[in-house]
Amino acid sequence: MARTKFKETSIVDKIEILYDDTIQVRTRNQVLKNGVEIASSFQRHVLYKGDNLSGQDLRVQKIATVLWDL
């Protein structure tokens, strides 16, 4: 009998720059069963100039550095 494998993943799938130079980040949380997505949800958070970027996705850090150092 084949074993069912479940896996949870979280990926940053959207990074948006808003009109006031804030950065909105969307994270997709997925539950996979044998490699096939069976459920997902989204979480968003907003970063403002001067926020601590440690722990953020590397792409978010790079965008913030360029955008906020202009």
C-alpha positions in Angstrom: 0.0 0.0 0.0 1.4 3.4 -1.0 2.0 5.9 1.7 0.2 9.2 1.6 2.6 12.1 1.9 1.4 15.5 3.1 3.6 18.6 2.9 3.0 22.3 3.8 4.7 25.1 2.0 4.7 28.8 2.1 5.9 30.9 -0.8 6.0 34.6 -1.5 4.1 34.7 -4.8 3.3 38.5 -5.2 5.2 41.6 -4.3 3.5 44.9 -5.0 4.7 48.5 -4.7 1.9 50.8 -3.7 1.4 54.5 -4.6 3.0 55.7 -1.3 6.1 53.5 -1.7 4.8 50.9 0.7 5.4 47.3 -0.3 2.6 44.7 -0.1 3.7 41.1 0.2 1.4 38.1 -0.5 2.3 34.7 0.8 0.6 31.5 -0.5 0.3 28.7 2.0 -0.3 25.3 0.4 -1.1 21.9 1.6 0.1 19.2 -0.8 -1.0 15.5 -0.8 1.4 13.4 -2.8 2.6 16.5 -4.6 -0.9 17.7 -5.6 -2.3 20.9 -4.0 -5.4 20.0 -1.9 -5.8 23.3 -0.1 -4.3 26.8 -0.1 -4.7 30.2 1.6 -3.2 33.6 1.3 -1.7 36.0 3.8 -0.7 39.6 3.2 1.4 42.1 5.0 2.6 45.6 4.3 6.0 47.1 4.8 6.7 50.8 5.3 9.9 52.7 4.8 12.1 52.2 7.9 10.6 48.8 8.8 13.0 46.0 9.8 13.5 43.8 6.8 15.2 40.9 8.5 13.2 37.7 8.0 11.6 39.0 4.8 12.0 37.1 1.5 15.3 38.1 -0.1 13.5 39.5 -3.2 11.4 41.8 -0.9 14.6 43.0 0.8 16.2 43.8 -2.5 13.2 45.7 -3.8 12.8 47.7 -0.5 16.5 48.6 -0.5 16.3 50.0 -4.1 13.0 51.7 -3.6 13.6 53.3 -0.3 17.2 54.4 -1.0 16.1 56.6 -3.9 
